[in-house]
Amino acid sequence: LDTEIMVGDHGLMPLSDLVEMSIKPAPAAIYRSNGMVSVSIGISPPLGQPVGPFIDKVKASVDGFLASKGYDQLYAHYRGSAGQLQTFLSQFGQTVAFSLFILLVLMWIATRSMSLTIAIMLSMPLALLGGMLNLQLLNLFTDQNLDMITLIGFIILIGLVINNAILLTEEYKSAMLDGLEQKQAITQAVIRRK
């Protein structure tokens, strides 16, 4: 502030005579989103905590804080994993429903029997139930969240169960064509698939 500058009709004057200065905290940079000043905060869930419940807790805390302080002109926008989770779950659900429909049609075409197709399709809920029960059992010993890797494991499980059900129905149909009774055909199919 001791630097002198030339001012017309006054000559050289120190900068401190021309301005007032004070030191105040300020952001290093100003970020804008949609033309509005914004602040970005990066938050990661604690180790072992699923992203979904953590995001719900953060949203509730932020909304409660903004409402209690009367900051009506402020809003919070979530992006990254937080913003993509709901979109992913919605698209995943639609994909699974469409895949099940396609699988139902393909099974009916392959077996030419709606009862066998339904029997094959009914193996999936039992596999999912068993998988979820085993996941809960595993959680008694160590934390295993229902994350992307676990979902891939469930898809593999469903594929294996469907494959086994198809092979069982083929053995059953073969035994029925050989002239066995229905109960004997089922027993023979299960024995051959051991």
Backbone torsions as a table, in degrees:
resi	resn	phi	psi	omega
1	LEU	NA	-6.8	177.7
2	ASP	-84.7	-4.2	179.7
3	THR	-64.7	133.8	-179.7
4	GLU	-96.5	141.6	176.7
5	ILE	-128.0	154.1	-178.7
6	MET	-83.7	123.8	177.5
7	VAL	-117.2	128.3	-178.5
8	GLY	-55.4	138.1	-179.9
9	ASP	66.1	1.1	179.4
10	HIS	-125.7	-15.7	179.8
11	GLY	81.9	-153.2	-179.7
12	LEU	-78.7	130.2	179.4
13	MET	-133.3	142.0	175.8
14	PRO	-68.8	145.0	-178.7
15	LEU	-59.5	-30.6	-178.6
16	SER	-66.0	-22.8	177.4
17	ASP	-79.1	-17.4	-174.2
18	LEU	-100.1	-24.6	-175.0
19	VAL	-133.5	158.1	170.5
20	GLU	-105.2	139.9	-178.0
21	MET	-130.2	140.4	172.1
22	SER	-145.8	151.3	-179.1
23	ILE	-100.1	122.5	179.5
24	LYS	-133.8	149.8	177.3
25	PRO	-67.5	142.0	179.8
26	ALA	-152.4	155.5	178.2
27	PRO	-67.4	151.6	178.6
28	ALA	-68.0	-28.6	179.4
29	ALA	-151.6	155.9	178.1
30	ILE	-108.2	121.0	-179.7
31	TYR	-101.1	143.3	179.5
32	ARG	-124.5	142.6	175.3
33	SER	-132.9	120.4	-175.5
34	ASN	55.8	37.2	177.5
35	GLY	79.8	1.9	-178.9
36	MET	-112.6	147.4	177.5
37	VAL	-63.8	135.6	-177.4
38	SER	-136.2	157.5	175.9
39	VAL	-123.4	135.0	179.9
40	SER	-110.0	130.4	178.6
41	ILE	-124.9	126.8	177.8
42	GLY	-96.7	123.4	-179.3
43	ILE	-129.6	135.2	175.7
44	SER	-120.0	142.2	179.1
45	PRO	-68.0	152.2	175.7
46	PRO	-60.3	156.2	-178.8
47	LEU	-57.0	128.7	177.3
48	GLY	90.0	-6.7	179.8
49	GLN	-96.2	132.1	178.7
50	PRO	-64.2	150.2	-177.1
51	VAL	-66.1	-43.1	-175.4
52	GLY	-56.6	-57.8	178.6
53	PRO	-61.8	-33.1	178.3
54	PHE	-65.0	-43.9	179.7
55	ILE	-63.4	-42.5	178.7
56	ASP	-59.8	-40.6	180.0
57	LYS	-66.8	-42.4	179.0
58	VAL	-64.5	-44.1	179.4
59	LYS	-60.6	-44.1	179.6
60	ALA	-62.8	-41.2	-180.0
61	SER	-65.9	-46.1	-178.8
62	VAL	-65.6	-45.8	179.3
63	ASP	-62.0	-41.7	177.9
64	GLY	-63.6	-41.0	178.8
65	PHE	-63.9	-48.5	-179.2
66	LEU	-61.9	-39.7	179.8
67	ALA	-69.5	-40.1	-177.0
68	SER	-70.4	-29.3	-179.4
69	LYS	-90.9	-6.4	178.7
70	GLY	75.2	27.3	179.2
71	TYR	-86.1	72.5	-177.1
72	ASP	-69.8	-28.0	-177.1
73	GLN	-83.3	-6.3	178.5
74	LEU	-97.1	148.2	174.3
75	TYR	-142.0	157.0	-179.8
76	ALA	-112.2	136.5	177.6
77	HIS	-124.0	131.7	-176.8
78	TYR	-108.5	133.5	179.5
79	ARG	-137.5	-178.0	-176.4
80	GLY	76.5	-140.1	-179.5
81	SER	-60.6	-35.8	-177.5
82	ALA	-63.8	-44.5	-178.6
83	GLY	-76.2	-27.1	-175.2
84	GLN	-87.1	-18.0	-174.7
85	LEU	-62.8	-49.2	-178.0
86	GLN	-64.7	-40.5	177.8
87	THR	-63.1	-43.8	179.2
88	PHE	-61.0	-46.9	-178.1
89	LEU	-63.3	-39.1	178.4
90	SER	-65.1	-47.8	179.9
91	GLN	-66.8	-36.8	178.6
92	PHE	-63.1	-43.0	178.9
93	GLY	-62.7	-42.7	178.4
94	GLN	-65.2	-40.6	179.8
95	THR	-64.7	-42.5	179.5
96	VAL	-63.7	-44.7	179.6
97	ALA	-61.3	-44.2	179.2
98	PHE	-65.3	-41.3	179.7
99	SER	-63.5	-39.5	178.3
100	LEU	-64.0	-39.9	178.0
101	PHE	-63.6	-46.5	178.8
102	ILE	-61.7	-41.9	179.0
103	LEU	-62.4	-41.1	177.7
104	LEU	-60.1	-45.9	179.6
105	VAL	-64.3	-44.9	-179.8
106	LEU	-64.3	-38.7	178.1
107	MET	-66.0	-39.1	179.1
108	TRP	-65.9	-40.2	178.1
109	ILE	-64.7	-41.2	-177.2
110	ALA	-71.5	-39.0	-175.1
111	THR	-94.6	-21.5	-175.7
112	ARG	57.2	26.8	-179.6
113	SER	-146.1	121.7	180.0
114	MET	-69.1	-33.6	-179.9
115	SER	-67.1	-40.7	176.6
116	LEU	-68.7	-36.7	177.8
117	THR	-62.1	-44.5	179.3
118	ILE	-65.9	-38.0	177.7
119	ALA	-61.9	-41.2	177.9
120	ILE	-65.1	-45.6	-177.8
121	MET	-66.6	-30.4	-179.8
122	LEU	-72.2	-13.0	176.6
123	SER	-72.5	-23.7	-178.3
124	MET	-66.7	-49.8	179.4
125	PRO	-60.0	-35.0	177.9
126	LEU	-66.2	-38.8	177.4
127	ALA	-65.3	-43.7	178.9
128	LEU	-63.9	-41.5	177.7
129	LEU	-61.0	-46.1	178.2
130	GLY	-62.7	-40.7	178.4
131	GLY	-63.8	-42.8	179.5
132	MET	-67.2	-40.2	177.2
133	LEU	-62.9	-42.1	177.5
134	ASN	-67.4	-33.3	175.8
135	LEU	-65.1	-40.8	177.0
136	GLN	-66.4	-38.2	176.9
137	LEU	-63.8	-42.0	177.7
138	LEU	-62.4	-36.6	-179.7
139	ASN	-65.8	-16.6	175.0
140	LEU	-69.0	-26.8	-175.9
141	PHE	-105.1	-37.0	-179.5
142	THR	-150.8	153.8	-179.5
143	ASP	-76.5	125.6	173.8
144	GLN	-136.7	104.0	-179.5
145	ASN	-79.0	161.8	176.3
146	LEU	-83.2	76.0	-177.0
147	ASP	-99.8	-170.2	-175.8
148	MET	-62.9	-41.6	-179.5
149	ILE	-64.3	-40.2	179.0
150	THR	-65.7	-39.7	177.0
151	LEU	-62.3	-39.2	177.0
152	ILE	-63.5	-39.3	176.2
153	GLY	-60.7	-39.6	178.2
154	PHE	-66.8	-36.8	177.5
155	ILE	-64.3	-42.1	177.1
156	ILE	-63.1	-42.7	178.8
157	LEU	-58.7	-45.9	179.9
158	ILE	-62.5	-40.9	178.4
159	GLY	-61.1	-43.6	179.1
160	LEU	-65.2	-41.8	-178.8
161	VAL	-66.6	-42.3	178.2
162	ILE	-63.4	-42.8	178.7
163	ASN	-59.2	-46.1	178.9
164	ASN	-63.1	-41.0	179.9
165	ALA	-64.5	-38.4	178.1
166	ILE	-64.1	-44.6	179.9
167	LEU	-64.4	-38.2	176.8
168	LEU	-62.7	-43.3	-179.6
169	THR	-67.2	-34.8	177.2
170	GLU	-65.5	-42.6	175.9
171	GLU	-62.6	-40.1	179.2
172	TYR	-63.1	-48.0	179.7
173	LYS	-61.5	-40.4	178.8
174	SER	-62.8	-42.8	179.4
175	ALA	-66.6	-36.9	178.9
176	MET	-66.8	-38.6	178.0
177	LEU	-68.0	-25.6	176.8
178	ASP	-78.0	-2.8	175.4
179	GLY	95.8	11.3	179.0
180	LEU	-78.4	154.8	173.5
181	GLU	-67.5	163.1	-176.6
182	GLN	-59.7	-46.6	-178.5
183	LYS	-64.0	-41.5	178.9
184	GLN	-66.4	-38.1	179.6
185	ALA	-64.5	-40.8	178.3
186	ILE	-64.8	-45.8	179.7
187	THR	-60.9	-44.7	179.9
188	GLN	-64.0	-40.4	179.9
189	ALA	-62.6	-42.3	-179.7
190	VAL	-67.7	-41.1	-179.7
191	ILE	-64.6	-42.5	-179.0
192	ARG	-69.2	-27.3	-178.0
193	ARG	-89.7	3.1	-179.7
194	LYS	-61.5	NA	NA
